Amino acid sequence: MAVWWLDIARFSDTVGYHGDQNQRIFPYRDYVIESFKTNKRFDQFMI
């Protein structure tokens, strides 16, 4: 279920070239996964 949110984060944080693989989205990834695990409310998730 978290794949959609993680794809949004990855593609919005890139310029589309091969040289931008050093993106550091792991804090966001961990937040998204933990939010789904704990069934966080959507309004709280978006804040």
Phi and psi restraints in degrees (range 20) as a CNS / XPLOR table:
assign (resid 1 and name C) (resid 2 and name N)
       (resid 2 and name CA) (resid 2 and name C) 1.0 -82.1 20.0 2
assign (resid 2 and name N) (resid 2 and name CA)
       (resid 2 and name C) (resid 3 and name N) 1.0 -9.9 20.0 2
assign (resid 2 and name C) (resid 3 and name N)
       (resid 3 and name CA) (resid 3 and name C) 1.0 -58.6 20.0 2
assign (resid 3 and name N) (resid 3 and name CA)
       (resid 3 and name C) (resid 4 and name N) 1.0 -40.6 20.0 2
assign (resid 3 and name C) (resid 4 and name N)
       (resid 4 and name CA) (resid 4 and name C) 1.0 -59.8 20.0 2
assign (resid 4 and name N) (resid 4 and name CA)
       (resid 4 and name C) (resid 5 and name N) 1.0 -45.2 20.0 2
assign (resid 4 and name C) (resid 5 and name N)
       (resid 5 and name CA) (resid 5 and name C) 1.0 -67.6 20.0 2
assign (resid 5 and name N) (resid 5 and name CA)
       (resid 5 and name C) (resid 6 and name N) 1.0 -37.3 20.0 2
assign (resid 5 and name C) (resid 6 and name N)
       (resid 6 and name CA) (resid 6 and name C) 1.0 -71.2 20.0 2
assign (resid 6 and name N) (resid 6 and name CA)
       (resid 6 and name C) (resid 7 and name N) 1.0 -35.9 20.0 2
assign (resid 6 and name C) (resid 7 and name N)
       (resid 7 and name CA) (resid 7 and name C) 1.0 -63.5 20.0 2
assign (resid 7 and name N) (resid 7 and name CA)
       (resid 7 and name C) (resid 8 and name N) 1.0 -40.9 20.0 2
assign (resid 7 and name C) (resid 8 and name N)
       (resid 8 and name CA) (resid 8 and name C) 1.0 -60.6 20.0 2
assign (resid 8 and name N) (resid 8 and name CA)
       (resid 8 and name C) (resid 9 and name N) 1.0 -44.4 20.0 2
assign (resid 8 and name C) (resid 9 and name N)
       (resid 9 and name CA) (resid 9 and name C) 1.0 -64.7 20.0 2
assign (resid 9 and name N) (resid 9 and name CA)
       (resid 9 and name C) (resid 10 and name N) 1.0 -42.2 20.0 2
assign (resid 9 and name C) (resid 10 and name N)
       (resid 10 and name CA) (resid 10 and name C) 1.0 -67.1 20.0 2
assign (resid 10 and name N) (resid 10 and name CA)
       (resid 10 and name C) (resid 11 and name N) 1.0 -46.5 20.0 2
assign (resid 10 and name C) (resid 11 and name N)
       (resid 11 and name CA) (resid 11 and name C) 1.0 -77.2 20.0 2
assign (resid 11 and name N) (resid 11 and name CA)
       (resid 11 and name C) (resid 12 and name N) 1.0 -24.6 20.0 2
assign (resid 11 and name C) (resid 12 and name N)
       (resid 12 and name CA) (resid 12 and name C) 1.0 -81.8 20.0 2
assign (resid 12 and name N) (resid 12 and name CA)
       (resid 12 and name C) (resid 13 and name N) 1.0 -14.0 20.0 2
assign (resid 12 and name C) (resid 13 and name N)
       (resid 13 and name CA) (resid 13 and name C) 1.0 -108.1 20.0 2
assign (resid 13 and name N) (resid 13 and name CA)
       (resid 13 and name C) (resid 14 and name N) 1.0 28.6 20.0 2
assign (resid 13 and name C) (resid 14 and name N)
       (resid 14 and name CA) (resid 14 and name C) 1.0 -135.0 20.0 2
assign (resid 14 and name N) (resid 14 and name CA)
       (resid 14 and name C) (resid 15 and name N) 1.0 157.3 20.0 2
assign (resid 14 and name C) (resid 15 and name N)
       (resid 15 and name CA) (resid 15 and name C) 1.0 -103.7 20.0 2
assign (resid 15 and name N) (resid 15 and name CA)
       (resid 15 and name C) (resid 16 and name N) 1.0 0.4 20.0 2
assign (resid 15 and name C) (resid 16 and name N)
       (resid 16 and name CA) (resid 16 and name C) 1.0 87.9 20.0 2
assign (resid 16 and name N) (resid 16 and name CA)
       (resid 16 and name C) (resid 17 and name N) 1.0 13.2 20.0 2
assign (resid 16 and name C) (resid 17 and name N)
       (resid 17 and name CA) (resid 17 and name C) 1.0 -111.4 20.0 2
assign (resid 17 and name N) (resid 17 and name CA)
       (resid 17 and name C) (resid 18 and name N) 1.0 165.0 20.0 2
assign (resid 17 and name C) (resid 18 and name N)
       (resid 18 and name CA) (resid 18 and name C) 1.0 -69.1 20.0 2
assign (resid 18 and name N) (resid 18 and name CA)
       (resid 18 and name C) (resid 19 and name N) 1.0 -20.4 20.0 2
assign (resid 18 and name C) (resid 19 and name N)
       (resid 19 and name CA) (resid 19 and name C) 1.0 -82.1 20.0 2
assign (resid 19 and name N) (resid 19 and name CA)
       (resid 19 and name C) (resid 20 and name N) 1.0 2.5 20.0 2
assign (resid 19 and name C) (resid 20 and name N)
       (resid 20 and name CA) (resid 20 and name C) 1.0 -109.9 20.0 2
assign (resid 20 and name N) (resid 20 and name CA)
       (resid 20 and name C) (resid 21 and name N) 1.0 32.3 20.0 2
assign (resid 20 and name C) (resid 21 and name N)
       (resid 21 and name CA) (resid 21 and name C) 1.0 -75.9 20.0 2
assign (resid 21 and name N) (resid 21 and name CA)
       (resid 21 and name C) (resid 22 and name N) 1.0 -7.3 20.0 2
assign (resid 21 and name C) (resid 22 and name N)
       (resid 22 and name CA) (resid 22 and name C) 1.0 -86.9 20.0 2
assign (resid 22 and name N) (resid 22 and name CA)
       (resid 22 and name C) (resid 23 and name N) 1.0 27.8 20.0 2
assign (resid 22 and name C) (resid 23 and name N)
       (resid 23 and name CA) (resid 23 and name C) 1.0 -70.3 20.0 2
assign (resid 23 and name N) (resid 23 and name CA)
       (resid 23 and name C) (resid 24 and name N) 1.0 140.9 20.0 2
assign (resid 23 and name C) (resid 24 and name N)
       (resid 24 and name CA) (resid 24 and name C) 1.0 -111.4 20.0 2
assign (resid 24 and name N) (resid 24 and name CA)
       (resid 24 and name C) (resid 25 and name N) 1.0 77.9 20.0 2
assign (resid 24 and name C) (resid 25 and name N)
       (resid 25 and name CA) (resid 25 and name C) 1.0 -101.5 20.0 2
assign (resid 25 and name N) (resid 25 and name CA)
       (resid 25 and name C) (resid 26 and name N) 1.0 8.1 20.0 2
assign (resid 25 and name C) (resid 26 and name N)
       (resid 26 and name CA) (resid 26 and name C) 1.0 -61.8 20.0 2
assign (resid 26 and name N) (resid 26 and name CA)
       (resid 26 and name C) (resid 27 and name N) 1.0 -32.8 20.0 2
assign (resid 26 and name C) (resid 27 and name N)
       (resid 27 and name CA) (resid 27 and name C) 1.0 -63.1 20.0 2
assign (resid 27 and name N) (resid 27 and name CA)
       (resid 27 and name C) (resid 28 and name N) 1.0 -39.3 20.0 2
assign (resid 27 and name C) (resid 28 and name N)
       (resid 28 and name CA) (resid 28 and name C) 1.0 -66.9 20.0 2
assign (resid 28 and name N) (resid 28 and name CA)
       (resid 28 and name C) (resid 29 and name N) 1.0 -42.5 20.0 2
assign (resid 28 and name C) (resid 29 and name N)
       (resid 29 and name CA) (resid 29 and name C) 1.0 -58.0 20.0 2
assign (resid 29 and name N) (resid 29 and name CA)
       (resid 29 and name C) (resid 30 and name N) 1.0 -47.1 20.0 2
assign (resid 29 and name C) (resid 30 and name N)
       (resid 30 and name CA) (resid 30 and name C) 1.0 -62.4 20.0 2
assign (resid 30 and name N) (resid 30 and name CA)
       (resid 30 and name C) (resid 31 and name N) 1.0 -39.8 20.0 2
assign (resid 30 and name C) (resid 31 and name N)
       (resid 31 and name CA) (resid 31 and name C) 1.0 -63.1 20.0 2
assign (resid 31 and name N) (resid 31 and name CA)
       (resid 31 and name C) (resid 32 and name N) 1.0 -45.4 20.0 2
assign (resid 31 and name C) (resid 32 and name N)
       (resid 32 and name CA) (resid 32 and name C) 1.0 -63.4 20.0 2
assign (resid 32 and name N) (resid 32 and name CA)
       (resid 32 and name C) (resid 33 and name N) 1.0 -46.9 20.0 2
assign (resid 32 and name C) (resid 33 and name N)
       (resid 33 and name CA) (resid 33 and name C) 1.0 -63.7 20.0 2
assign (resid 33 and name N) (resid 33 and name CA)
       (resid 33 and name C) (resid 34 and name N) 1.0 -45.1 20.0 2
assign (resid 33 and name C) (resid 34 and name N)
       (resid 34 and name CA) (resid 34 and name C) 1.0 -63.8 20.0 2
assign (resid 34 and name N) (resid 34 and name CA)
       (resid 34 and name C) (resid 35 and name N) 1.0 -36.5 20.0 2
assign (resid 34 and name C) (resid 35 and name N)
       (resid 35 and name CA) (resid 35 and name C) 1.0 -63.5 20.0 2
assign (resid 35 and name N) (resid 35 and name CA)
       (resid 35 and name C) (resid 36 and name N) 1.0 -41.4 20.0 2
assign (resid 35 and name C) (resid 36 and name N)
       (resid 36 and name CA) (resid 36 and name C) 1.0 -69.1 20.0 2
assign (resid 36 and name N) (resid 36 and name CA)
       (resid 36 and name C) (resid 37 and name N) 1.0 -37.9 20.0 2
assign (resid 36 and name C) (resid 37 and name N)
       (resid 37 and name CA) (resid 37 and name C) 1.0 -62.6 20.0 2
assign (resid 37 and name N) (resid 37 and name CA)
       (resid 37 and name C) (resid 38 and name N) 1.0 -40.6 20.0 2
assign (resid 37 and name C) (resid 38 and name N)
       (resid 38 and name CA) (resid 38 and name C) 1.0 -92.0 20.0 2
assign (resid 38 and name N) (resid 38 and name CA)
       (resid 38 and name C) (resid 39 and name N) 1.0 3.3 20.0 2
assign (resid 38 and name C) (resid 39 and name N)
       (resid 39 and name CA) (resid 39 and name C) 1.0 57.1 20.0 2
assign (resid 39 and name N) (resid 39 and name CA)
       (resid 39 and name C) (resid 40 and name N) 1.0 47.2 20.0 2
assign (resid 39 and name C) (resid 40 and name N)
       (resid 40 and name CA) (resid 40 and name C) 1.0 -64.9 20.0 2
assign (resid 40 and name N) (resid 40 and name CA)
       (resid 40 and name C) (resid 41 and name N) 1.0 139.5 20.0 2
assign (resid 40 and name C) (resid 41 and name N)
       (resid 41 and name CA) (resid 41 and name C) 1.0 -62.0 20.0 2
assign (resid 41 and name N) (resid 41 and name CA)
       (resid 41 and name C) (resid 42 and name N) 1.0 147.9 20.0 2
assign (resid 41 and name C) (resid 42 and name N)
       (resid 42 and name CA) (resid 42 and name C) 1.0 -61.2 20.0 2
assign (resid 42 and name N) (resid 42 and name CA)
       (resid 42 and name C) (resid 43 and name N) 1.0 -42.3 20.0 2
assign (resid 42 and name C) (resid 43 and name N)
       (resid 43 and name CA) (resid 43 and name C) 1.0 -65.1 20.0 2
assign (resid 43 and name N) (resid 43 and name CA)
       (resid 43 and name C) (resid 44 and name N) 1.0 -34.5 20.0 2
assign (resid 43 and name C) (resid 44 and name N)
       (resid 44 and name CA) (resid 44 and name C) 1.0 -73.3 20.0 2
assign (resid 44 and name N) (resid 44 and name CA)
       (resid 44 and name C) (resid 45 and name N) 1.0 -36.3 20.0 2
assign (resid 44 and name C) (resid 45 and name N)
       (resid 45 and name CA) (resid 45 and name C) 1.0 -61.9 20.0 2
assign (resid 45 and name N) (resid 45 and name CA)
       (resid 45 and name C) (resid 46 and name N) 1.0 -41.6 20.0 2
assign (resid 45 and name C) (resid 46 and name N)
       (resid 46 and name CA) (resid 46 and name C) 1.0 -72.0 20.0 2
assign (resid 46 and name N) (resid 46 and name CA)
       (resid 46 and name C) (resid 47 and name N) 1.0 -22.6 20.0 2
